Amino acid sequence: MDDERKKIFSRLRRIEGQIRGLQRLVENETPCVDVLTQVSAVTSAMKKTGIAIIQFRLKQCVIESSQGNDEALDDFQKALARYIDMA
């Protein structure tokens, strides 16, 4: 596994931990302000991870499309549009 992929997996594991922590906060009836602060942190981490994935995948799509695989570029563009709508 290359370095970029390792970094993405590391980010996802941290986010997974944040989500478990968020679940505990809700379970323990932690004050709303604290819960929302953690939701904001998770959301920010997800957005940053999405950007890292886009940057990693963009390189692959450019290489694939330069080899005549226009479908890969089209798929990437559709996925990027969905991501932007979500963000």
Residue pairs with C-beta under 8 A, 6 or more apart in sequence:
1 9
4 52
4 56
5 56
7 52
8 49
8 52
8 53
8 56
11 45
11 48
11 49
11 52
12 49
14 45
15 42
15 45
15 46
15 49
18 38
18 41
18 42
18 45
19 42
21 38
22 35
22 38
22 39
22 42
25 34
25 35
25 38
26 35
47 87
50 83
50 87
54 80
54 83
57 76
58 76
60 72
61 72
61 73
61 76
62 73
64 72
64 73
65 72
65 73
